[in-house]
Amino acid sequence: MTEPKQDSRPHAPTRLSGRKLINAIDRIGEAVAFFDDQNRLVLCNEAFRLLYPHAMSLMVAGSTNAEIISAAVAGGDIDLMGETLEDFIKHSSEASQRQVWREFRLGNGRWIKSHDSFTEDGFRVAVKIDITEQKTREEALTAAKEMAEVANRSKTEFLANISHELRTPLNAIIGFSEIIRNEIFGPLGSPQYKEYMNDVLDSAKHLLGVINDILDVAKAEAGKLELQEGMVDIAELVRSATRLVRERVHRAELTLDVKVLEGLPLVHADERKLKQVLLNLMTNAVKFTQPGGSIVMASRVDEAGDLELTVTDTGIGIAPDDIPVALAPFGQVDSRLNRRFEGTGLGLPLSRALIELHGGTLSLHSTVGVGTTVTLKLPASRLLQAHPLELRPSDLFRPGDFGKPQV
C-alpha cells in the first residue's frame, strides 16, 4: 500500500518579518507605535516619527517613551498647555487601564487624539489621530455660541434701557392727553380738538403696549421672564378679557361666542400674563376675521386633567408652511405680499412664551380661507382641584350688543 504523499507546506501561519511589519504599518495613515512593558519603543511608522521632528534620532528600538517625549517637548514639538512634563509623560504611558483616550496639542498648533491600548503582557499600542479640523469646528461653534449669548444679553439690556427711555415720555403723553381730553382745566373750544386728543391718547397707549411686548419677548428669549403666581379663577379671567374686546368685536361686525364650563378649578398661575395671552389671541382673531364672521372662546378639562382654552375664528387662516413664521418673534406671514394687516408680529410668539413659562403649550391649527384655532394647555399640576364639569349655554356677542356679558 502506497503511503500518502506528505504535504510539504507549513501548517502554521507564515509570520511577517520585521521589515514587512514595518512596511505594513507605514501604510497606515495614522501615527502608530508599539512599546514594550517597560515603555521602550519596539517600532513605529513614519507618521509617528513626523509628529516629533526634534525627537527623530530617538525613534529607534530601545528608546523609552520618557526620552522621546522629553526631546519633543524640549524642541517645541509638543505644547504642554500648562501641564508639567512629568504628568504628560505619566499620562502618555499610563498602563493601569486597558484603553486610554486623551487629547493634546502639538507645537505647530495641530491637535492630536491619542488612543493607547494594552496587550495581556503589558505591551502598549499607541495610535495618534489628527483631529485638528474637528477641534477647529468645535472651537468655531463654541465661539459662535458665546458671541450669540453676548449679543442676546446686549440686546436684552439695550431693549430694557430703550424701553425705559421711551416709556417715560409716553407716560407723560398719556397723562397729559387724558387731562386735556377730560377738559379738567376748562373747555378745549372746538369739538375736533377732543377728537384729536382721543387719537393721540389711543396712539400713545398702543405704542406703550408695543414697547412692553418687545421687552417681554426679549426677556423671554433671555430666560428672564418671571411669574407672579397666585390662585386664578379662569371663568372670571375669561369674563374680564371678553369685556375688553367687546367693543372691537362690535366695530368689526363679528359674533363672539363664549363657552365656559361650570366648576372650573382654580389655577395656580400669573393672572396678568394669562390675561395678556387671552387678549392677544382674541385681538388677533378680531383683526383677521372679515365682517359677518364669528369667534368662539371655549374651555374644558381634557382626559389627562389639563386645562384647555381655545380661541377659534372664521378668519383668513394661515397656510401650514407659514405657521412657524407666525410663531416666531417679529414674524410677519403677510410680509412677502402687500401687507393688509398692521401689527408687530409679537402676539403669538409672546403668548407661546408666556404659556410655556407656566409649563403649558400653545398650538395653532389653521386652514386658509376657513379659519384658525389656537389651543392653550395648562398642565394638571397647576389646577387646584378637579370638579365634575357641565357646559353652560353659550353667551353670544353680536354686532350692536353692548350689554354686560353673562359668562
Secondary structure in CASP SS format (residue, H / E / C, confidence):
PFRMAT SS
TARGET T0000
AUTHOR 0000-0000-0000
METHOD secondary structure of the structure
MODEL  1
M C 1.00
T C 1.00
E C 1.00
P C 1.00
K C 1.00
Q C 1.00
D C 1.00
S C 1.00
R C 1.00
P C 1.00
H C 1.00
A C 1.00
P C 1.00
T C 1.00
R C 1.00
L C 1.00
S C 1.00
G H 1.00
R H 1.00
K H 1.00
L H 1.00
I H 1.00
N H 1.00
A H 1.00
I H 1.00
D H 1.00
R C 1.00
I C 1.00
G C 1.00
E C 1.00
A E 1.00
V E 1.00
A E 1.00
F E 1.00
F E 1.00
D C 1.00
D C 1.00
Q C 1.00
N C 1.00
R E 1.00
L E 1.00
V E 1.00
L E 1.00
C E 1.00
N C 1.00
E H 1.00
A H 1.00
F H 1.00
R H 1.00
L H 1.00
L H 1.00
Y C 1.00
P H 1.00
H H 1.00
A H 1.00
M H 1.00
S H 1.00
L H 1.00
M C 1.00
V C 1.00
A C 1.00
G C 1.00
S C 1.00
T E 1.00
N H 1.00
A H 1.00
E H 1.00
I H 1.00
I H 1.00
S H 1.00
A H 1.00
A H 1.00
V H 1.00
A H 1.00
G C 1.00
G C 1.00
D C 1.00
I E 1.00
D E 1.00
L C 1.00
M C 1.00
G C 1.00
E C 1.00
T C 1.00
L H 1.00
E H 1.00
D H 1.00
F H 1.00
I H 1.00
K H 1.00
H H 1.00
S H 1.00
S C 1.00
E C 1.00
A C 1.00
S C 1.00
Q C 1.00
R C 1.00
Q E 1.00
V E 1.00
W E 1.00
R E 1.00
E E 1.00
F E 1.00
R E 1.00
L E 1.00
G C 1.00
N C 1.00
G C 1.00
R C 1.00
W E 1.00
I E 1.00
K E 1.00
S E 1.00
H E 1.00
D E 1.00
S E 1.00
F E 1.00
T C 1.00
E C 1.00
D C 1.00
G C 1.00
F C 1.00
R E 1.00
V E 1.00
A E 1.00
V E 1.00
K E 1.00
I E 1.00
D E 1.00
I C 1.00
T H 1.00
E H 1.00
Q H 1.00
K H 1.00
T H 1.00
R H 1.00
E H 1.00
E H 1.00
A H 1.00
L H 1.00
T H 1.00
A H 1.00
A H 1.00
K H 1.00
E H 1.00
M H 1.00
A H 1.00
E H 1.00
V H 1.00
A H 1.00
N H 1.00
R H 1.00
S H 1.00
K H 1.00
T H 1.00
E H 1.00
F H 1.00
L H 1.00
A H 1.00
N H 1.00
I H 1.00
S H 1.00
H H 1.00
E H 1.00
L H 1.00
R H 1.00
T H 1.00
P H 1.00
L H 1.00
N H 1.00
A H 1.00
I H 1.00
I H 1.00
G H 1.00
F H 1.00
S H 1.00
E H 1.00
I H 1.00
I H 1.00
R H 1.00
N C 1.00
E C 1.00
I C 1.00
F C 1.00
G C 1.00
P C 1.00
L C 1.00
G C 1.00
S C 1.00
P H 1.00
Q H 1.00
Y H 1.00
K H 1.00
E H 1.00
Y H 1.00
M H 1.00
N H 1.00
D H 1.00
V H 1.00
L H 1.00
D H 1.00
S H 1.00
A H 1.00
K H 1.00
H H 1.00
L H 1.00
L H 1.00
G H 1.00
V H 1.00
I H 1.00
N H 1.00
D H 1.00
I H 1.00
L H 1.00
D H 1.00
V H 1.00
A H 1.00
K H 1.00
A H 1.00
E H 1.00
A C 1.00
G C 1.00
K C 1.00
L C 1.00
E C 1.00
L C 1.00
Q C 1.00
E C 1.00
G E 1.00
M E 1.00
V E 1.00
D C 1.00
I H 1.00
A H 1.00
E H 1.00
L H 1.00
V H 1.00
R H 1.00
S H 1.00
A H 1.00
T H 1.00
R H 1.00
L H 1.00
V H 1.00
R H 1.00
E H 1.00
R H 1.00
V H 1.00
H H 1.00
R H 1.00
A C 1.00
E C 1.00
L C 1.00
T E 1.00
L E 1.00
D E 1.00
V E 1.00
K E 1.00
V C 1.00
L E 1.00
E E 1.00
G C 1.00
L C 1.00
P C 1.00
L C 1.00
V E 1.00
H E 1.00
A E 1.00
D C 1.00
E H 1.00
R H 1.00
K H 1.00
L H 1.00
K H 1.00
Q H 1.00
V H 1.00
L H 1.00
L H 1.00
N H 1.00
L H 1.00
M H 1.00
T H 1.00
N H 1.00
A H 1.00
V H 1.00
K H 1.00
F C 1.00
T C 1.00
Q C 1.00
P C 1.00
G C 1.00
G C 1.00
S E 1.00
I E 1.00
V E 1.00
M E 1.00
A E 1.00
S E 1.00
R E 1.00
V E 1.00
D C 1.00
E C 1.00
A C 1.00
G C 1.00
D C 1.00
L E 1.00
E E 1.00
L E 1.00
T E 1.00
V E 1.00
T E 1.00
D E 1.00
T C 1.00
G C 1.00
I C 1.00
G C 1.00
I C 1.00
A C 1.00
P H 1.00
D H 1.00
D H 1.00
I H 1.00
P H 1.00
V H 1.00
A H 1.00
L C 1.00
A C 1.00
P C 1.00
F C 1.00
G C 1.00
Q C 1.00
V H 1.00
D H 1.00
S H 1.00
R H 1.00
L C 1.00
N C 1.00
R C 1.00
R C 1.00
F C 1.00
E C 1.00
G C 1.00
T C 1.00
G C 1.00
L C 1.00
G H 1.00
L H 1.00
P H 1.00
L H 1.00
S H 1.00
R H 1.00
A H 1.00
L H 1.00
I H 1.00
E H 1.00
L H 1.00
H C 1.00
G C 1.00
G C 1.00
T E 1.00
L E 1.00
S E 1.00
L E 1.00
H E 1.00
S E 1.00
T E 1.00
V C 1.00
G C 1.00
V C 1.00
G E 1.00
T E 1.00
T E 1.00
V E 1.00
T E 1.00
L E 1.00
K E 1.00
L E 1.00
P C 1.00
A H 1.00
S H 1.00
R H 1.00
L E 1.00
L C 1.00
Q C 1.00
A C 1.00
H C 1.00
P C 1.00
L C 1.00
E E 1.00
L E 1.00
R C 1.00
P C 1.00
S C 1.00
D E 1.00
L E 1.00
F E 1.00
R C 1.00
P C 1.00
G C 1.00
D C 1.00
F C 1.00
G C 1.00
K C 1.00
P C 1.00
Q C 1.00
V C 1.00
END
